[in-house]
Amino acid sequence: MTSKKPANNNAACPICKQLPETEKYLPFCSARCADIDLGRWLKGSYAIPTNEAPTVISSDEEDY
């Protein structure tokens, strides 16, 4: 059994929970997990809760 030395103080990858083997993709363990996280942000899966009403953009403001 080979033990991996974590790249950042035992912090597991937030996507797959594995320990990163290199610092290249921190806080993720690989490019794959980094891409999964980016996709989640781009799809709007992550959101910061707020009590404010959404801003309505008029058609005049869309063409800037």
C-alpha positions in Angstrom: 0.0 0.0 0.0 1.5 3.3 -1.1 0.6 6.4 0.9 0.3 9.7 -0.9 1.9 12.8 0.5 -0.7 15.5 0.3 0.3 18.7 -1.5 -1.5 21.1 0.9 -1.7 20.0 4.6 -4.2 17.1 4.3 -6.9 19.1 2.5 -8.9 16.8 0.3 -10.2 17.8 -3.1 -13.6 19.4 -2.8 -15.0 17.4 -5.7 -13.7 13.8 -5.3 -12.3 14.0 -1.7 -8.9 12.5 -2.7 -5.7 14.0 -1.5 -3.9 16.1 -4.2 -0.6 14.6 -5.4 0.7 17.9 -6.8 0.1 21.6 -6.1 -0.6 22.3 -9.8 -4.4 22.2 -9.5 -4.9 23.1 -5.9 -7.3 23.0 -4.2 -8.3 20.2 -6.6 -6.5 17.0 -7.2 -6.5 17.1 -11.0 -7.5 19.1 -14.0 -10.7 17.0 -14.3 -11.9 18.0 -10.8 -11.0 21.7 -11.5 -13.0 21.5 -14.8 -16.0 19.9 -13.0 -16.0 22.8 -10.5 -15.7 25.4 -13.3 -18.6 23.8 -15.0 -20.7 24.0 -11.9 -19.9 27.7 -11.6 -20.8 28.4 -15.2 -24.1 26.5 -15.0 -25.0 28.5 -11.9 -25.1 25.5 -9.6 -23.2 27.6 -7.0 -25.0 30.7 -5.7 -24.4 33.1 -2.9 -27.7 33.6 -1.0 -29.0 37.1 -0.7 -32.1 38.9 0.5 -32.0 41.4 -2.4 -34.4 41.2 -5.3 -32.9 40.4 -8.6 -31.9 43.3 -10.8 -34.1 43.7 -13.9 -32.1 44.8 -17.0 -34.0 46.8 -19.5 -33.6 46.2 -23.3 -31.6 49.6 -23.5 -29.0 48.3 -21.0 -28.4 45.0 -22.8 -26.8 46.6 -25.8 -23.7 48.1 -24.3 
